């Protein structure tokens, strides 16, 4: 079946102007809407010879998608110069020679070649997946270690700037609805009592004990492509690639891979740390980054988890206190429960710190 009529594309929410700009869509035999992503809308464009992934970029999150295009160009140039055999999924160019298509009223779109035979996971099911994902994100960071950070822009300003997020939390706290402040009283006290995590972050940045590098900044498992045997192939979704610190990538893997429940779980007794998954992450990450990280940075592996869990707890709490402006909510206490979930996870991580420190020491 050939899908060419504009009304068919409109039914698929793909504007005709985008169809005209991307010749691959004009030869499509099938179009499938993929996933339920909160950020970007995604379609699979199936042609006779190969398939493609089309994305509409959410310009409420990425205010200037051309920064993404610029960053990917710089990353591609660096990889081509020094690691030409590395599998780097990049957008295809449209008829105008651009990788980001924009038209007023339609938004921003770009397309990728679909890697046939690849597999995406939404949940980390075993330690092999955790190891392979950590190895892939670390390998990506290692290859970009020689790329000057000033070459890249920030598609989301202050994305992982913990001090900025904590200052915002403190600023909005007095004006938050009193009922929400009361409901979140324990959570607010916890965040304030653990603000030493923010102070440590500020100290590490100021002292230079962490090096600014190009990092991925979104290391969820669905951003890794695997083969059929769960061997990691590469990382995808490079929209958030920008200058940052290794604790962002490693910390978010610890946050999302080691937990026995996802961040939607409201039975907080189910929220614990899987130390074997932690060990797999550390071993996978060190396989690629051991010679890149400094001695000071190697002392921060458990802190990386504290940093990212605390920041996500802070973000959910802030959104709850601001009446769910950013994440939205499916029920009144949704973001409060998400924040309490992350609070419990951080408590578990801190409780297990001696055990986790021993795992790191053995791995090193």
C-alpha positions as CSV (number, residue, x, y, z in Angstrom):
1,X,0.0,0.0,0.0
2,X,1.4,3.4,-1.0
3,X,0.7,6.3,1.4
4,X,1.0,9.4,-0.7
5,X,-2.2,11.5,-0.4
6,X,-1.9,14.6,1.8
7,X,-5.0,13.7,3.8
8,X,-3.5,10.4,4.8
9,X,-0.4,12.2,6.1
10,X,-2.6,14.7,7.9
11,X,-4.4,11.8,9.6
12,X,-0.9,10.6,10.7
13,X,-0.2,14.2,12.0
14,X,2.6,14.6,9.5
15,X,2.1,17.9,7.7
16,X,2.2,17.9,3.9
17,X,5.2,20.3,3.9
18,X,7.2,17.8,5.8
19,X,6.2,15.1,3.3
20,X,7.4,17.3,0.4
21,X,10.7,18.0,2.2
22,X,11.5,14.3,2.8
23,X,11.4,12.2,-0.3
24,X,11.7,9.0,1.8
25,X,8.2,9.5,3.1
26,X,6.8,9.9,-0.4
27,X,7.8,6.3,-1.2
28,X,6.5,4.9,2.1
29,X,4.4,1.7,2.0
30,X,3.4,2.0,5.7
31,X,3.6,4.5,8.5
32,X,3.4,3.5,12.2
33,X,3.0,5.8,15.2
34,X,5.6,4.7,17.8
35,X,5.5,4.9,21.6
36,X,3.8,7.3,24.0
37,X,6.8,9.7,24.5
38,X,6.2,12.7,26.6
39,X,8.8,14.8,24.7
40,X,8.9,14.0,21.0
41,X,6.3,12.5,18.7
42,X,7.7,9.5,16.7
43,X,6.7,7.6,13.6
44,X,8.3,4.6,11.8
45,X,8.4,5.2,8.0
46,X,8.5,1.8,6.2
47,X,9.8,1.9,2.6
48,X,10.5,-1.0,0.3
49,X,14.3,-0.9,0.8
50,X,14.7,0.3,4.4
51,X,12.8,2.0,7.2
52,X,13.2,5.3,8.9
53,X,12.3,7.0,12.2
54,X,10.6,10.4,11.9
55,X,10.4,12.6,15.0
56,X,8.7,15.9,15.7
57,X,10.8,17.8,18.2
58,X,9.1,19.3,21.2
59,X,10.1,22.9,21.0
60,X,8.5,23.6,24.4
61,X,11.3,21.6,25.8
62,X,14.0,22.3,23.2
63,X,13.4,26.0,22.6
64,X,16.0,26.1,19.7
65,X,16.2,22.8,17.9
66,X,18.9,24.2,15.6
67,X,21.3,24.0,18.6
68,X,20.7,20.2,18.5
69,X,21.5,20.2,14.8
70,X,24.7,22.2,15.4
71,X,25.7,19.9,18.2
72,X,25.2,16.7,16.2
73,X,27.2,18.2,13.3
74,X,30.1,18.8,15.7
75,X,29.8,15.3,17.2
76,X,29.6,13.7,13.7
77,X,32.7,15.6,12.5
78,X,34.7,14.5,15.6
79,X,33.6,10.8,15.3
80,X,34.3,10.7,11.6
81,X,37.8,12.1,12.2
82,X,38.9,9.8,15.0
83,X,36.4,6.9,15.3
84,X,35.2,6.3,11.7
85,X,34.1,2.7,12.6
86,X,31.8,3.8,15.4
87,X,28.1,3.4,14.7
88,X,26.6,6.8,15.2
89,X,22.9,7.2,14.3
90,X,22.6,10.6,12.6
91,X,19.6,12.4,11.0
92,X,19.3,12.2,7.2
93,X,19.3,15.4,5.2
94,X,16.1,16.7,3.6
95,X,15.8,18.2,0.1
96,X,17.2,21.4,1.4
97,X,20.3,19.7,2.7
98,X,19.2,20.2,6.4
99,X,18.8,17.6,9.1
100,X,16.1,19.7,10.9
101,X,13.1,20.7,8.9
102,X,11.0,23.7,10.1
103,X,8.0,25.4,8.8
104,X,5.8,27.8,10.7
105,X,2.7,26.1,11.9
106,X,4.1,22.6,11.5
107,X,7.0,22.6,14.0
108,X,10.4,21.0,13.8
109,X,11.0,17.5,12.3
110,X,14.0,15.2,11.5
111,X,14.4,11.7,10.3
112,X,16.9,8.8,11.1
113,X,17.6,5.5,9.3
114,X,16.1,2.7,11.3
115,X,18.8,0.1,12.3
116,X,17.2,-3.2,11.2
117,X,17.4,-6.0,13.7
118,X,18.0,-3.7,16.6
119,X,16.1,-4.0,19.8
120,X,15.0,-1.3,22.3
121,X,14.2,-2.1,26.0
122,X,12.0,0.1,28.2
123,X,12.9,-1.8,31.4
124,X,16.3,-3.1,32.5
125,X,15.5,-6.8,33.0
126,X,19.0,-8.3,33.9
127,X,22.5,-7.3,34.8
128,X,23.8,-8.0,31.3
129,X,21.6,-5.2,29.9
130,X,22.8,-2.9,32.7
131,X,26.4,-3.7,31.9
132,X,26.0,-3.3,28.2
133,X,24.1,0.0,28.5
134,X,26.7,1.5,30.8
135,X,29.4,0.3,28.4
136,X,27.6,2.0,25.5
137,X,27.1,5.4,27.2
138,X,30.7,5.3,28.6
139,X,32.0,4.4,25.1
140,X,30.1,7.4,23.7
141,X,31.6,9.7,26.3
142,X,35.1,8.4,25.9
143,X,35.1,9.0,22.1
144,X,33.9,12.5,22.6
145,X,36.5,13.3,25.4
146,X,38.7,15.1,22.9
147,X,36.0,17.3,21.6
148,X,36.2,20.8,23.1
149,X,33.2,21.6,25.2
150,X,32.9,25.2,23.9
151,X,32.2,23.7,20.5
152,X,28.7,22.6,21.6
153,X,25.7,24.6,22.8
154,X,23.1,23.8,25.5
155,X,19.8,22.7,24.0
156,X,18.3,22.8,27.5
157,X,20.0,25.5,29.6
158,X,20.8,24.5,33.2
159,X,19.5,21.0,32.6
160,X,21.5,19.3,35.3
161,X,22.6,22.4,37.2
162,X,21.6,21.2,40.7
163,X,22.3,24.5,42.4
164,X,20.0,26.3,40.0
165,X,17.2,23.8,40.5
166,X,17.6,24.0,44.3
167,X,17.5,27.8,44.2
168,X,14.3,27.6,42.2
169,X,12.8,25.2,44.7
170,X,13.6,27.6,47.6
171,X,12.2,30.5,45.6
172,X,8.8,29.0,44.8
173,X,8.4,27.4,48.2
174,X,6.8,30.4,50.1
175,X,4.3,31.0,47.3
176,X,3.2,27.3,46.9
177,X,-0.4,26.5,47.8
178,X,-0.6,25.9,51.5
179,X,-2.4,22.6,51.1
180,X,0.4,21.3,48.9
181,X,3.1,22.6,51.3
182,X,1.4,20.8,54.2
183,X,1.0,17.5,52.2
184,X,4.7,17.7,51.2
185,X,6.0,18.8,54.6
186,X,8.1,15.6,55.2
187,X,9.4,15.8,51.7
188,X,10.4,19.5,52.0
189,X,12.2,18.8,55.2
190,X,14.1,15.9,53.6
191,X,15.2,18.0,50.7
192,X,16.4,20.8,53.0
193,X,18.2,18.3,55.3
194,X,20.0,16.8,52.4
195,X,21.0,20.0,50.7
196,X,24.6,19.1,51.5
197,X,24.3,17.1,48.2
198,X,23.9,20.5,46.5
199,X,26.8,22.1,48.5
200,X,29.1,19.2,47.5
201,X,28.1,19.6,43.8
202,X,29.0,23.3,44.0
203,X,32.3,22.6,45.7
204,X,33.2,19.9,43.1
205,X,32.5,22.3,40.2
206,X,34.4,25.2,41.8
207,X,37.4,23.1,42.7
208,X,37.7,21.5,39.2
209,X,37.6,18.0,40.8
210,X,35.1,17.1,38.0
211,X,36.1,17.7,34.4
212,X,33.6,19.3,32.0
213,X,33.1,16.9,29.1
214,X,30.6,16.2,26.4
215,X,28.0,13.9,27.9
216,X,24.7,12.2,26.7
217,X,22.5,13.5,29.7
218,X,19.6,11.0,29.1
219,X,20.8,7.5,29.9
220,X,17.5,5.6,30.2
221,X,17.7,2.1,28.8
222,X,15.4,2.9,25.9
223,X,18.2,5.1,24.5
224,X,20.4,2.1,23.9
225,X,20.1,-0.1,20.8
226,X,20.8,-3.8,21.4
227,X,21.1,-6.8,19.1
228,X,19.0,-9.9,19.5
229,X,21.5,-11.3,22.0
230,X,21.4,-8.2,24.2
231,X,24.8,-7.0,23.1
232,X,24.9,-3.2,23.0
233,X,25.2,-1.7,19.6
234,X,25.1,2.1,20.1
235,X,23.3,4.9,21.9
236,X,20.5,7.0,20.4
237,X,18.4,10.1,21.1
238,X,21.3,12.6,21.1
239,X,19.1,15.7,21.6
240,X,20.6,16.3,25.1
241,X,24.2,15.8,24.2
242,X,26.0,18.9,25.6
243,X,28.8,19.9,28.0
244,X,28.4,18.4,31.5
245,X,29.8,16.1,34.1
246,X,30.1,12.3,34.2
247,X,28.0,12.1,37.3
248,X,24.9,13.0,35.2
249,X,25.2,10.0,32.9
250,X,26.5,7.5,35.5
251,X,24.1,8.8,38.2
252,X,21.0,8.5,36.1
253,X,21.9,4.9,35.2
254,X,22.2,4.2,38.9
255,X,18.9,5.9,39.5
256,X,17.0,4.0,36.8
257,X,18.7,0.7,36.5
258,X,19.3,-0.3,40.1
259,X,15.9,0.4,41.5
260,X,13.5,-2.5,42.0
261,X,10.5,-0.4,41.0
262,X,10.0,2.5,38.6
263,X,9.3,6.1,39.7
264,X,5.5,5.6,39.4
265,X,5.4,3.0,42.2
266,X,3.4,4.2,45.2
267,X,4.2,1.2,47.5
268,X,7.5,2.6,48.7
269,X,8.4,-0.6,50.4
270,X,9.1,-2.0,46.9
271,X,11.7,0.8,46.2
272,X,15.1,-0.7,47.0
273,X,18.6,-0.9,45.4
274,X,19.8,-4.0,43.5
275,X,23.5,-4.1,44.3
276,X,24.2,-6.6,41.5
277,X,22.8,-4.2,39.0
278,X,24.9,-1.4,40.6
279,X,28.0,-3.6,40.1
280,X,27.1,-4.3,36.5
281,X,26.8,-0.6,35.8
282,X,30.2,0.2,37.4
283,X,32.0,-2.5,35.6
284,X,30.4,-1.6,32.2
285,X,31.2,2.1,32.7
286,X,34.8,1.5,33.8
287,X,35.5,-0.7,30.9
288,X,35.4,2.4,28.7
289,X,36.0,5.3,31.0
290,X,38.6,4.0,33.5
291,X,41.6,5.6,31.8
292,X,39.6,8.9,31.2
293,X,38.3,9.6,34.7
294,X,40.6,11.2,37.2
295,X,41.4,9.8,40.6
296,X,39.1,12.4,42.2
297,X,36.3,11.4,39.9
298,X,36.6,7.8,40.7
299,X,35.7,8.6,44.3
300,X,32.4,10.0,43.2
301,X,30.6,6.9,41.8
302,X,28.1,6.5,44.7
303,X,27.8,10.3,44.9
304,X,26.8,10.3,41.3
305,X,23.7,8.2,42.3
306,X,23.0,10.6,45.2
307,X,23.3,13.6,42.9
308,X,20.8,12.3,40.3
309,X,18.3,10.8,42.6
310,X,18.2,13.9,44.7
311,X,17.8,16.1,41.7
312,X,14.9,14.1,40.3
313,X,13.3,14.1,43.7
314,X,13.7,17.9,43.8
315,X,12.3,18.3,40.3
316,X,9.1,16.2,41.1
317,X,8.7,18.1,44.4
318,X,9.1,21.5,42.7
319,X,6.6,20.6,40.1
320,X,4.1,19.4,42.7
321,X,4.5,22.7,44.6
322,X,4.0,24.6,41.3
323,X,0.8,22.7,40.7
324,X,2.2,20.3,38.1
325,X,3.3,22.9,35.5
326,X,6.1,20.9,34.0
327,X,5.4,17.1,34.2
328,X,1.7,17.3,34.4
329,X,-0.2,14.8,36.6
330,X,-2.7,12.0,36.2
331,X,-4.0,12.5,39.7
332,X,-3.7,15.2,42.4
333,X,-0.7,13.6,44.3
334,X,1.1,12.2,41.2
335,X,4.2,14.4,41.4
336,X,4.2,14.2,45.2
337,X,4.3,10.4,45.0
338,X,7.0,10.5,42.4
339,X,9.1,12.7,44.7
340,X,8.4,10.4,47.7
341,X,9.4,7.4,45.5
342,X,12.7,9.1,44.8
343,X,13.2,10.1,48.4
344,X,12.9,6.5,49.4
345,X,15.4,5.5,46.7
346,X,17.9,8.0,48.0
347,X,17.4,6.8,51.5
348,X,18.1,3.3,50.3
349,X,21.2,4.3,48.4
350,X,22.7,6.2,51.4
351,X,21.9,3.2,53.7
352,X,23.8,0.9,51.3
353,X,26.8,3.3,50.7
354,X,29.4,1.1,52.5
355,X,28.4,-1.9,50.4
356,X,28.4,0.1,47.2
357,X,31.7,1.7,48.0
358,X,33.2,-1.7,48.4
359,X,31.9,-2.7,45.0
360,X,33.5,0.3,43.4
361,X,36.8,-0.3,45.2
362,X,36.8,-3.9,44.0
363,X,36.0,-2.8,40.4
364,X,38.9,-0.3,40.5
